[in-house]
Amino acid sequence: MDESTKRLLQRLMRRIPTQMLRTTLDKWGRLTGEQLQSMDFTQSKWALTEKLLAICEENELAVKHITELEMISHIVSSMFDYRFLDDAHSVELTQFKEQFKSHLRELIRHVSVKIKKHTDEAVWIRIAWGDTFSRPNHMKPTYVVHSLQTPYVFVTSLTSKQKPLLSQALVLSARYQAIKDANLSGRKLTAIRDLLMRQYHQVFPTRYPTPLAENNQTVSNQHIEREQAVPAANRLQAAYEAFGGGMLPQLQSAVYKLETKFRDHSNKTMTEREEPFRCVVKFASTNLLESLRHCASSGIASTPVTPLLSSIPLKGKNYFVITDNGPGPSSQMRQPQN
């Protein structure tokens, strides 16, 4: 292997969790049974990397084989942005692969494309970009996940320069009318896919029975318990009406871009400005939707839940632009734009 291929494998090994390494290498299928058994997965990541490098050199593996391993590791966990394809048509996998590679190579001379079908019927595409004078850079690939029977495409690590090239290749090869952003992103592909396709278990009860019964067992005063039960029940009802009662997809953030008139009677300088007041508000958590539901049900946040937050699962997006509904500084109405 040349030095660039070795660096690619070393970087990849740093990113694969140790507990997932054996499974990933087994799915890769490039190591013999004896070679796989010879690797001691209790050793340090550095020792495992050196062992795998030696095996890969012994097997005379090239960069195309290392990118296969990278694709398998990315199937487990990656960060993706969601894009929507208008007027979807059903396309055969073989036809899609041939046309996508052909169209993309017509647009850019130096590009490396690898396409792999996953067990859940999703097509994984790895693109290493080059340009007119340089070879494809395998250290900074773009990943695309597309289900051929749906109008959904998930993309990660795509620059503004590469975006029109990828969009045109997708539109032409899958026979779509257009491609547009849907303002949805996250670290877990399964989470944003489930949120988008409504594949998670949504439960919206008409009335939540005997809420917080377990939590109230520590309250010794029955009068306090009865007094707290009604507002607690109302909070829990409002939280479940906004976010449902089942497990929620794990989103890590929600971003709100404000473009509204500044309203503060004590600050005439800002209030009288013609241009809108602009700022960005970001909510972040390891599981944002679950955190928001907990804040509402526990009383940390007021209820009923604002539509700006309940719109996340309702509309399947986590990026919103907030503008004034009506013209002029007196307008008090705001709405999230799709």
N, C-alpha and C positions, 0 to 999 in steps of 0.2 A: 504494500500500500504506500502511496505517496504521502507527504507530510500533511497536505490539506485534508486527505481522507482520515488520517490519524487524529487530527484536531477535531474533525467532525464527530468521530466516535467518542473521543474523550469528553467533549461537551455534552454529547447525548447521554453518556454514562452518568455524568454529574446530575442530570435532570431526572433520570429514572429513579423512583424511590427503591431502596434496597429490597423492601418486602415484595415489590412487584417485578424485580429483575428476573427471577427464574421463570415466572410465567411468561414474561415478555419474550425472553430468549427462546423458550419452548415454542411459542406461537410463530416466532421468526422462522424456525426450521432450517437454519443455515449451519447449525452445529450438530455433530453426530451425538448419539447417546452417550458414548464414552467421553467426548469432550464436555458435554453438559455435566456429567457426573464428576468430572475432574475439577470443576469449579466449586470452591468452598464459599458458600454464600454467607458464612459467618465472619468472613474476613472484611477488612476495610474496603471502602469503595475504590481507593487507589489501587489496592492489590488486585481487586476484581477487574479493574480497568486494564491493568498490565497483563493479566492472564487472558482477557478477551482479545486484546490487541495481538498477542502472540498466536492465538488460535485463528484469528482472522487472516493474519499473514500466512499461516500454515495452509489455510484453505484458499489462499489467493483471492480473497474477496475484494471487490472494488467499491467505488463510491455508490453505485446503484444498489448494492446490497445493504450498505449502511443506511441509505435513505429509506429502504424497506423497513428496517428496524425502527427508524425514526417515526414512520407512519404508524406502525403498530403501537408505539408508546403514546403517540398523540391521540389515538382512538380512545385511550383510557381517560385522559383529562387534558382539556385545552380551553383557552379563552376565545370566544367567538362573538362576532357581530352578526346580526340577522339582516338579510336582505330579501325582498319580496319580488317575485317574478310575475308580471302580469300575463294573463291568458295562457296558462300552462297547458302543454300538450304532453301526451305519453310518448316517451322516446326509448327505444331499445338501448341497452348498455353498450353493446359493441358499436352501434352507430354513433352514440354520443361520444365515446372515447375517440373514435377516429376523427369525427368532425371537430371536437373541441381542440385536439392537438393540432389539427390542420389549420383551423382558424387562428389560433393563438400564434402559431409560427409564421403565419402570413403577416401578423401585426408586429412581431418582434423576432429578430433573427436568432439571437442566442437565448434560448429558454429550455429548461428541462422540466418535463411533465411526467408524473407518475400517478396512475389512477388505480384504485383498489376498491373493490366492493366489500362492504362490511356485512356481518350476519343479519343486521336489522334492515337490510335493503338500502342502506345509505351508501352513496358513492363518495369515497374520499379522494381528493385531488391534492397532490403536492406539487407546487410550482417553485422552481428555483429560477430567479430572474437574472438575466444579463443585460447587455445593451449592444449597440452596434460594434463596439470595440473590445468588450470584455466577455469572458465566459460566465455561465450561470453561477451565482453565489449560493452555494448549498448551505452556508452558515445562516442565511436569513431567508428561509422559504416562506411562502404563503400557503396556508391550508384552506381548502374549500370542502364543505360537506353538503351534498345535495341528494335528496330523495327524488328519483326520476318521476315518480307518480304524484308529486306534490309541487307547488310553486315556491318552495322554501329553500333558501341557500344560506349557509352559515360560513362566515369568512373570518380569518384571523391573520394578523400581520400583513396588511395590505396598505401600501403607500398611496398617496393621492396621484402619483404619476402612473402607478400600475392599475389603479381602479378602472379607468376607461377601457384599458386593454382587456382586463378580465371580464368586464361587463359585456363588451361586444362579443367576445368569444362565447360566453354563456348564452347570450340572446340568440346568436346565429346557430349554435350547435343544438340547442334544445328547442328552437323554434318558438321563442317568446316574443312578445311585443316590446317589452321594456323591462328594466330592472331599477328598483328604487330602494333606498334605505327605509327600514322600519323602526329605527330608534330603539333597538333592543340589544343589550350586550350582557355578558356575564362570563364567569370563569368555568362554569359547568355547562357543557353542551346539552346534557340531558335536561337540566333545569330550564334553560331558555326554550328548548324544543317543547317540553311539556307545557310550559306557560303559553307558548304561541299556539300550539295545536290543541290546547285544553285537554291534555292527556292525564293530568293529575286529578285526584279524587276531590271534586268540589262538593261540599255539603253546606247548604244554606238553610238552617232550620228556621221554621216560622216562630218557634219559641224555644229557647234553651231550657230544659228542665232542671230544676234544683241546682243552679250554678254555684260553684265554689263551696260545695258541701264539705269536701275534704280539707280545703284550706281553712275553713272556719272552725275546725274541730278544736283548735288551740284556744279559742275565745271562751272564757269561762262565764262571762256575764251574758245571760240570755237576752237581756234587753238590748245590749250593744250588738249582739249577734243579729237580732231581728231588725234593728235599725240599719245595720250595714248591708243586710241581705238584698233589699230592694234596689239601691243604687248599684250594688255589685252585679246584680242580675241584669240591670239595664245596660251597664258597661259591657258585660260579656256578650249580651245580645247584639249590641251595636258593632262590636268587634267581629263577631261571627257573620253578621249580615254584610260587612264590608269585605272580609277576606275568606269567608268560608270556615268550615270546621275541621277539614282534613289536613293532611300534610301539604305544605306549600313548597313550590320550587325554590331552590336556593339561589336567589339573586344577591349580589354583593353591594349593589349601589343603585341609586336613582338620582337623576340630575334634572334640575328645573332651571331653565334659563329665563330670567325675567326681563321683559321689555315693556314696562308700564310707566305711567306718569307718577312722579314723586308726589306723595300726599302727606304734608305735615304743615299745619297752619302756622307753626312757630318758625318755619324756615321758608320764607317767601322766595328767597333766591332760587332754591331748588324747585319749589312748587311751580313757579312761573316759567320755568324752562320749557321750550317747545319740544325738544327732543326727549325721547323716553329715557327713563332711568334704567340702566342695565346692570344686572348682576347675575351670578350663578350660585344656586344653592344645591348642595350635594348631601344626600343621606347615605351612610355606609354602615355595613354590618356583615358578619359572616353569613347571616340568613336574614336579610332585610325584611321580607314579608312577615316572617314569624316574629321578628322584633316589633314591627309596627302593630301587629295584632296583640302582642303582649302589652305594649304601652297603652293601647286603648282599653283592654280588658282590666288592667290593673289600676287604671286611673291616672297614670303618668301623663297620658295625652287626653285631651278633651274629646268627648263624643257628642253627636255622631261624627264619624270619621270624615274628614274633608274629602271631596271628590278628587282632589289633586293626588291623594295617596291611594284611594280605592281604585283609581283609574289604572294603576299598575297591573293588577291581575285582570281587570275588566277589559282593557285595551291591548294587553300583551306587549307593553313597551315600558322602558324605564328612562326615557329621555323626553322631556316636554319643554315647549316654548310657551310662556305665559304672556299674553298681551291683553290690552284693554278691549272690551267689547265695543264700547261707544267712543265717538270722537270727543276731543276736548278734555281739559284737566278735571272736569267735574264728574266724569264717569267713574263709578265705583265697581263696575262689574268686570270680572276677569274670567278668562277661559283658557284651558290648555289647548294648544293647537296640535292636530294630529301630524 
